[in-house]
Amino acid sequence: MTRVDVIANERLLTDRHYWREFQEFWQDKPVALVFLRQFGSAFALQQAQKISAHYDEITAAGGDVVFIGLGTPIQAFTFRQKAKTRFTVLATNDQTLYRTMGLWRAVLGTIGPRNLVPFVHLLRNGVYPAQRTGDNAQLGGAFVVAAGGKEVVWDFRAHRASDIPPTADIVAALRAASKVAAA
């Protein structure tokens, strides 16, 4: 499984220009770290919207979600507004954290034909890409970290741009981790 202790002291800016360390998020509750491709990605926007629709359920279970994206805090703020999310949005301007977490870069994974049908589906549902904010070849992923940051209880790494972790799996992993933390 993935280790998060190596990123515990990493500090990133929020969309409101506040510095936050990763370990603050998992200190007393489980958290899902959702690494977005970039803030301008239509797939990332759809992912954030789907997860944000479960805000009340996640917080009632004692969990939290943090979105991490390539770009600036201003681009993160714009992303937050478009996604209509109440979860924390962090911005990074390089791919060091992505590499540390084992997330891939794949040019063919982002522009290949297997992304075309899902992309058209997004457009038909009114989800459009915005200005590119980072490396277009960077792929995302998600990690559910147990309270205290001792272990990653669930993870997902995208192999192409249209790979979005199932929201139900993230919510279920947060709920299960919350039960373990409460016991």
ABEGO torsion letter per residue (X at the ends): XBBAAAAAABBBBBAAGBBBBAAAAAAABBBBBBBBABAABAAAAAAAAAAAAAAAAAAAAGBBBBBBBBEBAAAAAAAAAAAGBABBBBBBABAAAAAAAGBBBBAAAAABAAAAAAAAAAAAAGBBBBBBABBAABBBBBBBBBBGGABBABBBBBABAABBBBAAAAAAAAAAAAAAAAX
